[in-house]
Amino acid sequence: MKSGLAAGLAILLAACACLTPPPALAAPSAEASSLFRSANDAYAGGSYEEAEVIYRQLVSQGVDTAAVRYNLGAAIYRQGRIGPAILEMEKAARHSPQDQDIQASLEFMREQTLDRTSESSARTTTFFVERLLALTTPGQDAAGFIVVWLLCGLVVALYLISSSHRVRRALIWALAGLSLPLGLLGGSVAMKTWLEASRRQAVVLAEKAEVRSGPDAENTALFTVHEGLKVRLRESQGSWARISLENGLSGWVESDTLGAI
């Protein structure tokens, strides 16, 4: 089974260097396109450190896309650094939550970590709600909301100028029917905006980190987390951060052991 997974990832990572920026994004500059090709060529030639440097250069120049983050994660993974690789793949997933290649790479990488509670915990109501919200992006929801809102305005305008009782009755039913998707889309935009602002997440980058009862090395060690685990950031205090896991465990770790998504 493991050999089959390894073969699958080898094919997946070999193909990832051929990714191009999503067509929905603005076209990159000629310089960015040239850098992207150079990074892909370095990756294809086995120069993973060089590829990483160039991909990071693209990000620093503002070319922060799912394709760049995905390829960057693959280049880092090839160097045997599972934590930073998962961090970049998580950032790629933020850009394109429905991309199956990104999700497949993340799933495979998580299988190689020691801690897997973040994505393999019990299927709670919150889990399903978050999965449902991930089906669309905030931009798609906002665009849908505007379209339905305009349709509602059109229906109201037709109602006001119509003199037929039958037509008016049909328009009232149409407005009632549009109110449901309008409410769902508006609620989805509001929920995703709130989640983005309040639910900060990070990936453990250190090989292992002691989670303590308070923000100080003298506090009791409660448990240990390992490289690659995704956690939720609750608060910060000095050089310490309070984290929580999907299984309910929480505590304090040193901030430099984490990479914010």
N, C-alpha and C positions, 0 to 999 in steps of 0.2 A: 504493500500500500504506500509506504513512504517513498519507495523508489519511483512509483507512478507519480506521486506529488512532485518529487524532485524533477522528474522529466518534464512535467507540465510547467513548472516554474521556469525551467531553463528555456523552454520555447517562448514563454510569456516575456521574460526579460530580454531575450534576444530580439523580440519584435518591438519592444517598447522604445528602442532608439529611433524607430522610424515614425514615431508620433509627430504630428504637426499641431500647432495651436488650433483650438476649436474654431470652426468657421464663424461662429456667432460673435467672436471677439474681434476687436479692431485689428486690422492688418499691422503686423510689426514693421519696424523700419528695416531698411536694407541691411544696416549693421546688425540688428538683432537677428534677422534671418540668417546672416552669415555666421554669427556666433552659434546659433542653434544647430546649423549644419556641422560646424566644426566640433561641437560637443558630441553630436551624434556619431560623427566619424571617429572621434577618440574613443567613444564607448564601444563602437563596433570593432575597433582595433585592439580592444582590451586595455586601453589606457584609462582606467576608471578614475584615478585621481585627477588626471587632466580634465576628463569630462566633468567631474564634480566642480572643479574650479570654474569652468566656463559656464556651467548651468547656474552656479551661484552668482557669477558676474551678471548674467541675464536678469536674475531676480533683483539684484542691487540696482539695475538700470530701470526697474519698473515692469519688466516683462515677467509678471508673476501669474502664470497660467497653470491649468491642470496638467498640460503636456510637459511643461518645464519641471514642475514639482514631481511629476511621475517619473520622468527620466532621471532627475536628480536622486530620488529615492532608490531607483534601480542601481545607479552608479555607486551609491554609498553601500547598498546591500552587497554588491560584488566585492567590496573591500572588507566584508565581514563585520560591519557595524550595524547591528540589527536595530538598536534604539533610534539613532538618527535616521535610519532608512524608514522606519515606521512613522516617525515624525513627519517626514516629507510626504509620504503617501497619505497621511491623515490630512495634510494641507491640500494635497491634490484632490482628495475626496470632498473637502470643503468647497472647492471650486466646481466640482462636477460630481455631486452625490449619487447620480444614477449610472455612472460609468462602470461597466461590468469588469473591465480590465483592472481598474484601480481597486475595486472591491475584492477581486480574486487575489491580487497581489497582497493586499492587506491581510486577507484571511490566511494565506499561506505563511506570511511572516509571523503572524500571531501564533501559529501552530508551533513555531520554533522558540517561543518565549517560555519562561518558567511559570509566569503568572498569566492566567487566562480568564480571570474573573470579570474583566471589563466587558467582554463581548459574549461570554458564555454563561452569564448568570440566568436565574429564572426569568421566564417570559412574563414580566409584570405588565400591568396596564400602561404604565409610563413607557415601557419599552416599545409597546405596539404603537402608542401615540407618536413617539419620536420617529419610528419607522414610517408611519403614515405621513408625517410632515415632511420626511425626506424624499417623498415621491416627486415633489416639485420644488423649485427654487423660489425664494422670496420675490425675485423679479418676475417669474412666470405668474405667481399669484397676483402680484400687483397689476400686471398687464391684463389678466383675466378680470380682475375687479373693475378696472377702468372700462373694459368692453361691456360688461354686464351693467355697470352704472349708466353708460351712455344708452344702452338698450332700454333701461328703465325710464330714462328721460324721454326717449322717443315714444314709448308707450304712453306716458303721461301726456305728452304733447298731442298725440293722436286722440286720446280720450277727451281732451279739452276742445278739440275742433270737431269732433264727431257729434252728430245729432241723432244717430241711430242707437236705440236702446240695446239692440242685439250686439252691435259692434262694441258698445261701451262695456257690456257684460263680458264679452270675450277679452277685451283689453284688461279688465280687472283681474280676470283669471290669469292672463299672461303676466301681469305685474306680480301677482301672488306667486306664480311659478318662478319668476326671476329673483324673488326675494330670498329664496333658499340658497342658490349658488352665490348670491351677493353676500349673504351673511357668512357662508362658509369661507369664501375667499378673503373677506375682510378679517374674519377671525384667525385664519391661517397666517395672514401677513402680520397681525398683531402678536400672535403667539411666537412666530419665528423671530420677530424683532426683539421680543422679551427674552427668548432663549439665547439669542446671540449676545445680548447685553449682560445677562446674568449667569449663564452657564459657561464658565471658562474651563477649558480642558488642557491637559498637558500629557506628555509622554516621558516616562522615566528614561534618562539617558545614561545614568551610572550603571555599572554592572549590577550593583545592589545598593539599596539605601535603607537605613533603619528609620522606621516610622515611630516617632516618640509621642509621649503624652502631652508635651508642651514644646514651645519654641526655644529649646535649649538642649545642648548635648548632655546635660546632667539629668534630664528627665528620663523616665522609664521607657525603654524600647518595647513597643507593643507588638510589632511584627515587621517583616522585611518585604520590600517590593524589589522587583528585578527589572533589568533593562527591557524596554519595549512595552511595558504595561501602560495603558491609557488610564489616567485618573482625572478626577474633577478638582479644580482649584477652588477652594472655599474662601480663603483670605490669606493675606500676607502680613508678616510682622518681622521687620528687619530683614535678615538673610534667611528667614524661614517661611515656609508656606504650609498652610493646613490643607490636606487633601482628603478625598473620600473615594472609596471604591464602590462599584455597583452592588457589591454584596453587603454594603452598610458599614464596613470598617472605615475608620478615619483616624487621622493623627497628623503630626507635624514632621516635615522633612526639610532638609536644607534646599534652598531654592535652586542652587547651581546643579542639583542632580536632576532637574526637570527641564524640558523644552516645551514652551507654550505652543499650542496648535494655532 
